[in-house]
């Protein structure tokens, strides 16, 4: 890959107002909210042959309106209303299945949740605090010895990732956005500190604004532009699926997690899925499950919910969750290269916060500011001169 060109911008090739690099959930949601605001001259470039190939397509995709970080909690609340009641005609089917989320805690984590529960309730989150015995009555396969208590979030649940992603894209394309897959960005064109387009394996494209929504490759794209040097860390997350015990009807179960002992599990296509909530740092890649982590998942199931111990696996896969150095999102215009924008570092929250992030990112790109949230918390400039 080439570094940013400081010479003259391209004089030939297609021209657009805004180019979005990456068509996972971040790029798709941004395209939707940009075109909703009238920015029809938008080009989305996706290196893979289909949108959502990496993190978006490999997520367990839950809405969990529970986060101790105020900025993230605000994004979750704003996104939840969109996911529960999307705009008329946005999707052909509901985006959110709401069997709820059931989360167990032990030790200091449980103390923190109990302390924060009134704040969550005042913020409009439906939350039930359960004792260990109440939790076991609700989900008989769990054990009281591995928790001090649990919470149940009845209005949360499973997001239809496919429906959400393609609804964003369908509406954006109906309003003029152009999606091109199999196109890899090789160079970000910069002239006198102003971003002015990209060079790809499919030719050159001009634009006044370029958005880096490249997921695990966001740091790579940033370096092509000579932008702020933000060291993102992709981390692998592994999921397995298997048959449920014949004597258990798991179809109506909520999504179940033990945050203190690092395991989540829940219904999936007539059976169950589970993850050890692993976060192993890796380079940007087409993630594959590690056999050792798969074995650790099975060991954790045997310890925490032995009744669910699988005899064999149906599937196993892995995806990447990408984090910034301070674990917060990076959204906004780069401090070093004008017209180059970031929407990256979502960690494991990209899908569930995509409505809110897409909206305020569109504000920043179209207007230069937003009144939806304190955008300074997410500004890429926080990593310069640290």
C-alpha positions as CSV (number, residue, x, y, z in Angstrom):
1,X,0.0,0.0,0.0
2,X,1.1,3.5,-0.8
3,X,1.3,6.4,1.6
4,X,-0.7,9.6,1.2
5,X,0.1,11.7,-1.8
6,X,0.8,15.3,-1.1
7,X,0.8,16.2,-4.7
8,X,-1.9,17.3,-7.0
9,X,-5.3,15.7,-6.6
10,X,-6.6,13.5,-9.4
11,X,-8.1,15.3,-12.4
12,X,-9.8,12.2,-13.9
13,X,-12.1,9.5,-12.5
14,X,-15.4,9.6,-10.7
15,X,-16.2,12.4,-8.3
16,X,-18.3,12.3,-5.1
17,X,-19.1,14.5,-2.2
18,X,-18.4,11.8,0.4
19,X,-16.5,8.5,0.2
20,X,-17.0,5.9,3.0
21,X,-14.3,3.3,3.3
22,X,-15.9,0.1,4.6
23,X,-19.4,-1.3,4.5
24,X,-19.8,-3.0,7.8
25,X,-22.5,-1.7,10.1
26,X,-20.7,1.6,10.7
27,X,-20.3,2.5,7.1
28,X,-23.8,1.4,6.2
29,X,-25.5,3.3,9.1
30,X,-23.5,6.4,8.2
31,X,-24.6,6.2,4.6
32,X,-28.2,5.9,5.6
33,X,-28.2,8.9,7.9
34,X,-26.2,11.0,5.5
35,X,-28.6,10.3,2.7
36,X,-31.6,10.9,5.0
37,X,-30.1,14.4,5.4
38,X,-29.9,14.9,1.7
39,X,-26.3,13.9,0.9
40,X,-27.1,11.7,-2.1
41,X,-23.6,11.9,-3.6
42,X,-22.1,9.2,-1.4
43,X,-19.8,6.4,-2.5
44,X,-19.3,3.3,-0.2
45,X,-16.2,1.3,-1.0
46,X,-16.0,-2.3,0.4
47,X,-12.9,-4.4,-0.1
48,X,-14.8,-7.7,0.3
49,X,-17.3,-9.1,-2.2
50,X,-20.2,-8.4,0.1
51,X,-21.0,-5.9,2.9
52,X,-20.7,-7.0,6.5
53,X,-18.3,-9.8,5.9
54,X,-16.1,-9.4,9.0
55,X,-17.2,-8.2,12.4
56,X,-20.8,-7.3,11.4
57,X,-21.6,-10.6,10.0
58,X,-20.1,-12.6,12.9
59,X,-21.6,-10.9,15.9
60,X,-24.0,-12.4,18.4
61,X,-25.7,-9.1,18.0
62,X,-27.4,-8.2,21.3
63,X,-28.9,-5.0,22.5
64,X,-27.9,-4.7,26.2
65,X,-28.9,-1.3,27.7
66,X,-26.5,-1.6,30.6
67,X,-23.1,0.1,30.6
68,X,-21.3,2.0,33.4
69,X,-19.6,4.4,31.0
70,X,-22.0,7.4,30.6
71,X,-21.1,8.2,27.0
72,X,-21.7,4.6,25.9
73,X,-24.9,4.3,28.0
74,X,-26.2,7.4,26.2
75,X,-25.5,5.9,22.8
76,X,-27.2,2.7,23.8
77,X,-30.4,4.5,25.0
78,X,-30.6,6.5,21.8
79,X,-30.0,3.4,19.7
80,X,-32.5,1.3,21.6
81,X,-35.5,3.5,20.7
82,X,-34.5,3.2,16.9
83,X,-34.1,-0.6,17.1
84,X,-37.4,-1.1,19.0
85,X,-39.4,1.2,16.8
86,X,-37.6,2.0,13.6
87,X,-39.0,4.6,11.2
88,X,-42.0,3.6,9.2
89,X,-41.0,1.5,6.2
90,X,-37.4,1.1,7.3
91,X,-37.4,-2.6,7.6
92,X,-39.7,-5.4,6.3
93,X,-39.6,-7.2,9.7
94,X,-38.8,-6.3,13.4
95,X,-35.2,-5.5,14.0
96,X,-35.2,-6.6,17.6
97,X,-36.4,-9.9,19.1
98,X,-37.0,-9.2,22.8
99,X,-36.7,-12.3,25.0
100,X,-34.6,-10.1,27.3
101,X,-31.0,-10.4,28.6
102,X,-30.2,-12.2,31.8
103,X,-26.8,-11.3,33.3
104,X,-25.1,-12.8,36.4
105,X,-22.5,-11.0,38.5
106,X,-20.3,-11.8,41.4
107,X,-18.2,-9.8,43.8
108,X,-17.4,-6.1,43.1
109,X,-19.2,-6.2,39.8
110,X,-22.5,-7.1,41.5
111,X,-21.9,-4.3,44.1
112,X,-21.5,-1.8,41.3
113,X,-24.6,-3.0,39.4
114,X,-26.7,-2.7,42.6
115,X,-25.4,0.8,43.1
116,X,-26.2,1.8,39.5
117,X,-29.6,0.2,39.3
118,X,-31.6,3.2,40.4
119,X,-29.8,5.4,37.8
120,X,-30.7,2.9,35.0
121,X,-34.3,2.8,36.2
122,X,-34.5,6.7,36.2
123,X,-33.0,6.7,32.7
124,X,-35.9,4.5,31.5
125,X,-34.3,1.1,31.5
126,X,-36.5,-1.8,32.6
127,X,-34.3,-3.7,35.0
128,X,-35.0,-6.4,37.5
129,X,-32.5,-7.3,40.3
130,X,-32.6,-11.0,41.2
131,X,-31.1,-12.9,44.1
132,X,-29.3,-16.1,43.4
133,X,-32.3,-18.2,44.3
134,X,-34.6,-16.0,42.1
135,X,-32.1,-16.3,39.2
136,X,-32.0,-20.1,39.5
137,X,-35.9,-20.2,39.5
138,X,-35.8,-18.2,36.3
139,X,-33.0,-20.1,34.6
140,X,-32.7,-23.6,36.2
141,X,-29.5,-24.6,34.5
142,X,-27.4,-21.9,36.3
143,X,-25.9,-22.4,39.7
144,X,-26.1,-20.0,42.7
145,X,-22.5,-20.6,43.7
146,X,-21.3,-18.7,40.6
147,X,-23.2,-15.5,41.3
148,X,-24.1,-13.0,44.0
149,X,-27.1,-11.9,41.9
150,X,-28.4,-11.2,38.4
151,X,-30.2,-8.6,36.4
152,X,-32.9,-9.2,33.8
153,X,-33.5,-6.6,31.1
154,X,-36.9,-7.6,29.6
155,X,-36.9,-5.0,26.8
156,X,-33.5,-6.0,25.3
157,X,-32.6,-8.9,23.1
158,X,-31.3,-10.1,19.8
159,X,-30.8,-7.8,16.8
160,X,-31.5,-8.9,13.3
161,X,-28.1,-7.9,11.9
162,X,-28.9,-8.9,8.3
163,X,-32.2,-6.9,8.4
164,X,-30.5,-3.9,10.0
165,X,-27.5,-3.8,7.7
166,X,-29.5,-4.2,4.5
167,X,-32.2,-1.8,5.5
168,X,-29.5,0.9,6.0
169,X,-28.1,0.1,2.6
170,X,-31.4,-0.2,0.8
171,X,-32.6,3.2,1.9
172,X,-29.2,4.8,1.3
173,X,-29.0,3.4,-2.2
174,X,-32.6,4.5,-3.0
175,X,-31.5,8.0,-2.1
176,X,-28.5,8.0,-4.4
177,X,-25.7,6.3,-2.5
178,X,-23.4,4.1,-4.6
179,X,-22.0,0.8,-3.2
180,X,-19.1,-0.8,-4.8
181,X,-17.7,-4.1,-3.5
182,X,-14.4,-5.8,-4.3
183,X,-12.7,-2.4,-4.2
184,X,-9.6,-2.0,-2.1
185,X,-8.3,1.5,-1.1
186,X,-4.6,1.7,-1.9
187,X,-4.0,5.4,-1.3
188,X,-5.6,8.4,0.3
189,X,-5.1,11.5,-1.7
190,X,-4.2,14.6,0.3
191,X,-3.3,18.1,-1.0
192,X,-2.1,20.9,1.3
193,X,-3.5,19.1,4.3
194,X,-6.9,18.5,2.7
195,X,-8.2,15.1,1.8
196,X,-9.4,15.0,-1.8
197,X,-10.0,11.4,-2.7
198,X,-8.7,7.8,-2.9
199,X,-6.9,5.5,-5.3
200,X,-8.1,2.0,-5.5
201,X,-7.7,-1.2,-7.4
202,X,-10.7,-0.1,-9.5
203,X,-9.4,3.4,-10.2
204,X,-9.4,6.9,-8.7
205,X,-12.3,8.6,-7.0
206,X,-12.4,12.2,-6.0
207,X,-14.2,13.5,-2.9
208,X,-14.3,16.5,-0.6
209,X,-14.7,14.2,2.4
210,X,-13.4,10.7,3.1
211,X,-14.7,8.6,6.0
212,X,-12.6,5.8,7.6
213,X,-15.1,3.1,8.6
214,X,-12.7,0.2,8.0
215,X,-13.2,-1.7,11.2
216,X,-10.2,-3.6,12.2
217,X,-8.3,-1.9,9.3
218,X,-9.1,1.6,10.5
219,X,-5.5,2.2,11.7
220,X,-4.1,1.0,8.4
221,X,-6.4,3.4,6.5
222,X,-5.5,6.2,8.9
223,X,-1.8,5.8,8.1
224,X,-2.5,6.0,4.4
225,X,-3.9,9.4,4.9
226,X,-1.1,10.6,7.2
227,X,-3.8,11.2,9.8
228,X,-3.5,11.0,13.6
229,X,-1.6,7.9,14.6
230,X,-4.2,5.9,16.5
231,X,-3.2,2.4,17.5
232,X,-6.3,0.3,17.3
233,X,-6.3,-3.2,18.7
234,X,-8.5,-5.9,17.0
235,X,-9.5,-8.6,19.5
236,X,-10.8,-12.0,18.5
237,X,-14.2,-13.2,19.9
238,X,-15.1,-16.9,19.5
239,X,-18.6,-18.5,19.3
240,X,-19.7,-22.1,19.1
241,X,-23.1,-23.6,18.4
242,X,-24.4,-27.0,19.5
243,X,-27.6,-28.9,20.2
244,X,-29.6,-28.2,23.4
245,X,-30.3,-31.2,25.7
246,X,-33.3,-33.1,24.4
247,X,-35.3,-32.5,27.6
248,X,-34.8,-28.7,27.6
249,X,-36.9,-26.3,25.6
250,X,-34.6,-23.3,25.1
251,X,-36.5,-21.4,22.4
252,X,-38.0,-18.9,24.8
253,X,-34.8,-18.3,26.8
254,X,-33.3,-14.9,27.1
255,X,-29.7,-14.4,26.2
256,X,-27.7,-15.4,29.3
257,X,-24.3,-14.2,30.5
258,X,-22.1,-14.5,33.5
259,X,-19.9,-11.4,33.3
260,X,-17.8,-12.3,36.3
261,X,-16.9,-15.8,35.0
262,X,-16.8,-14.8,31.3
263,X,-19.4,-16.9,29.5
264,X,-22.5,-16.2,27.5
265,X,-25.0,-18.5,26.0
266,X,-28.4,-18.5,24.5
267,X,-30.8,-19.9,21.9
268,X,-29.6,-20.1,18.3
269,X,-31.4,-21.8,15.4
270,X,-33.1,-24.4,17.5
271,X,-30.0,-25.1,19.6
272,X,-27.6,-23.0,21.6
273,X,-24.6,-20.8,21.1
274,X,-21.9,-19.9,23.6
275,X,-18.8,-17.8,23.9
276,X,-16.0,-17.5,26.5
277,X,-16.1,-13.7,25.9
278,X,-12.5,-14.0,24.7
279,X,-10.7,-10.8,23.7
280,X,-7.4,-12.1,22.3
281,X,-5.4,-9.3,20.5
282,X,-4.5,-10.0,16.9
283,X,-3.6,-8.3,13.7
284,X,-6.5,-7.3,11.3
285,X,-7.4,-10.5,9.6
286,X,-10.1,-12.8,8.4
287,X,-10.6,-14.2,12.0
288,X,-10.7,-18.0,12.6
289,X,-11.6,-19.8,15.8
290,X,-8.7,-21.1,17.9
291,X,-9.1,-24.7,19.0
292,X,-7.7,-23.9,22.4
293,X,-10.3,-21.2,22.9
294,X,-13.0,-23.6,21.7
295,X,-11.8,-26.1,24.3
296,X,-11.8,-23.4,27.0
297,X,-15.4,-22.6,26.1
298,X,-16.5,-26.2,26.6
299,X,-14.6,-26.3,29.9
300,X,-16.4,-23.2,31.1
301,X,-19.8,-24.6,30.1
302,X,-18.9,-27.8,32.1
303,X,-18.1,-25.7,35.2
304,X,-20.8,-23.1,35.1
305,X,-23.8,-24.8,33.3
306,X,-22.9,-28.6,33.2
307,X,-26.3,-29.6,32.1
308,X,-25.6,-27.8,28.7
309,X,-22.3,-29.6,28.1
310,X,-22.3,-30.3,24.3
311,X,-21.6,-33.8,23.0
312,X,-20.5,-32.3,19.6
313,X,-20.4,-28.9,17.9
314,X,-22.5,-27.8,15.0
315,X,-20.5,-24.7,14.1
316,X,-17.6,-22.5,15.4
317,X,-16.5,-19.1,14.2
318,X,-14.7,-16.0,15.2
319,X,-14.9,-12.3,14.6
320,X,-13.0,-9.2,15.5
321,X,-13.9,-6.4,18.0
322,X,-11.6,-3.4,17.5
323,X,-10.7,-1.1,20.3
324,X,-9.0,2.3,20.5
325,X,-6.3,3.0,23.1
326,X,-8.7,4.3,25.6
327,X,-11.5,1.9,24.6
328,X,-13.9,4.7,23.5
329,X,-15.1,5.2,20.0
330,X,-13.3,7.4,17.6
331,X,-15.7,9.6,15.6
332,X,-15.1,12.9,13.9
333,X,-12.8,14.9,11.7
334,X,-9.1,14.1,11.9
335,X,-7.0,16.9,13.6
336,X,-4.2,16.6,11.0
337,X,-6.0,16.0,7.7
338,X,-9.0,18.2,6.9
339,X,-11.9,16.3,5.3
340,X,-10.7,12.9,6.6
341,X,-13.2,11.5,9.2
342,X,-13.1,8.6,11.6
343,X,-15.9,6.3,12.6
344,X,-14.0,3.4,14.3
345,X,-13.1,1.6,17.5
346,X,-16.6,0.3,18.3
347,X,-15.3,-2.6,20.3
348,X,-18.3,-5.0,20.7
349,X,-20.9,-2.3,20.5
350,X,-20.9,-1.4,16.8
351,X,-24.3,-3.0,15.9
352,X,-26.3,-2.0,19.0
353,X,-25.1,1.6,18.9
354,X,-25.1,2.1,15.1
355,X,-28.3,4.2,15.0
356,X,-26.9,6.8,17.4
357,X,-23.4,6.8,16.1
358,X,-24.5,7.0,12.5
359,X,-26.7,10.0,13.3
360,X,-24.2,12.1,15.2
361,X,-21.4,11.2,12.8
362,X,-23.6,12.4,10.0
363,X,-24.1,15.6,11.9
364,X,-20.3,16.1,12.3
365,X,-19.7,15.5,8.6
366,X,-22.6,17.6,7.3
367,X,-22.6,20.4,9.9
368,X,-19.3,20.2,11.7
369,X,-21.1,19.8,15.1
370,X,-23.9,17.9,16.8
371,X,-26.3,18.6,19.7
372,X,-27.1,14.9,20.2
373,X,-24.1,14.1,22.4
374,X,-20.8,15.6,23.7
375,X,-18.8,14.6,20.6
376,X,-15.5,15.8,22.2
377,X,-15.5,12.5,24.1
378,X,-15.1,10.6,20.8
379,X,-13.0,13.1,18.9
380,X,-9.8,11.7,17.3
381,X,-7.9,14.8,18.4
382,X,-7.7,13.4,21.9
383,X,-4.9,11.1,20.7
384,X,-2.7,13.9,19.4
385,X,0.1,15.3,21.6
386,X,-0.7,12.9,24.4
